[in-house]
């Protein structure tokens, strides 16, 4: 296979027209030959900058060297030392702003496709039945992990590898957190990828108890004082949806992105034979410009709707990954940028019939450093719609903080925790991921879970 | 997996089950609810806690077969298992945290409509255990739809049954009975707790507002996760948006926007689905309020 060192080996994808009508995975990934070819582009730098860009610090040149040599099992061993969820990360990490943004290859040409190579290695290992290895001796100490999302799975995996007896408590009926309820099948296959990586964590000895709502079914204090846990990690995420507070928002046909995606992803409403209903809008607006907005829009499109993204800033300010925006456009999502909703119009039966919007222009940069959108006078117009999906971000659920005495939170309801160790204001209680930072990315949550596992190990080794 | 250890047929399409769920049984209180998911493909169905046995580790649920999921749930027998059973969810009844001495000073009337009698029962029972006597009206369209009357009589100081058609007890809807108690029997109430179909709760609230009696209602809107994640259960209460799953399910009935709640309740009921319900059951709700036609 010929390789232009300045250009990436292209990755195969489902045709946009075809994939807009199905929930199969969009990106098909590299095969052996493509992966080995792409691996040759890595310069194997002595001081690998890519590694510094990775929140879990994966030794990237080492695993790429193994891929180049065709020794995939060795490549998987390298990655497994750092990450419990490589098949997930290879798919949903924003590599362009992390490892790949630091790649020296990227100075002149395109950076090495680190994410796609990671995915290749993880998929190969799964298809060949290779599991991560457990080595450590049992420590005889129990740790409770709250939440089975990216931070919880990572923390639990690392602690199990260090010899701790770990139980994950999950509020929903299935493990995976946002990987299961939030990110759609076409970006992250649930059975083949997520369930398999959860099984890998279980193979390390981690127990998972589903249907336990911490703060309701049992409290953190009860876990520590009555159930014999020596430490607790809180990785309960940021699950509370925000609404705009505009008129008409309680009309039938207005959903939070969380509701829409949970019905579709966790409850599998899109699949034949599943009982949970989902409203298949004919004309849908998704308000917001983040990755979740793209996920909701592309889901609504696959359910048969004409879908608009309504975002108050411009294309450059879209918080979603470039790849997601690109995919959304390819599939036919219509972008109404510099547009802000003012009111949802409701018919006599209480259903959405449209949305009054106003055009915006960008003014001076605001506190976030982005240019502040300002309404253009007299530019109001109406979008005819039957569905509005609000994707304005989420905040941490107060269920845990409000039922745990001595657990400090900040004004955004985020748990206060030390970055390096995850230590909270309460002895023996650690936290990380979106519950601490507010909604962020899978890999940042994994980084926090990793740091907390180290913090917990130090705490329990005292 | 959660084992069904008791199943009883209470009345017209209303079933009672005891489910083995030790964590829930240990920590639940009256006013809270659980979510049941029967099998891999099932919906997450929210149901109010109707009783619990902390020692036996069981929780009692009562449900009426109004949709596809509850119809399937009724097919399960003792010894079989539900795949998922989560809880307790929501806040406990605010009465639970009130000082007992304060509660004893109050005259409390519970108003139970149809299958809403089930969530009323554990509250009345809990109060009885604390030595607080309360009155209770059980309303239904006719005698056959009255449930848990004997159980209620054991825990309430006075139990009044009202049927729309007069086939049993007082002839009239629950509002007629409230008026009868207040106007003709000289009863004075400081608090009403009304649980039943939305339309019943709405009209009870209109009456109690007139009478100047504070009223608590229990809302049971469409939900998915039940933990505050999806916002499907949002309601307008006063000037605020509340999530029934984490802020409720009980609210000050005089502040709830019932008309909006009733519209939202229809969201997943298609024309087709409603037609089936009309044909099979005559109505999509089953209270004794007398306001539905």
Interface residues (C-beta under 8 A of the other chain):
Chain A: X171 X172 X173 X181 X210 X211 X212 X213 X216 X217 X218 X239 X240 X241 X243 X245 X249 X250 X252 X253 X255 X256 X258 X259 X262 X263 X267 X268 X273 X274 X275 X276 X277 X279 X349 X350 X397 X399
Chain B: X23 X24 X26 X27 X37 X41 X42 X43 X44 X68 X69 X83 X84 X85 X86 X87 X88 X89 X224 X225 X227 X228 X229 X230 X231 X232 X234 X235 X236 X241 X246 X260 X263 X264 X266 X267 X268
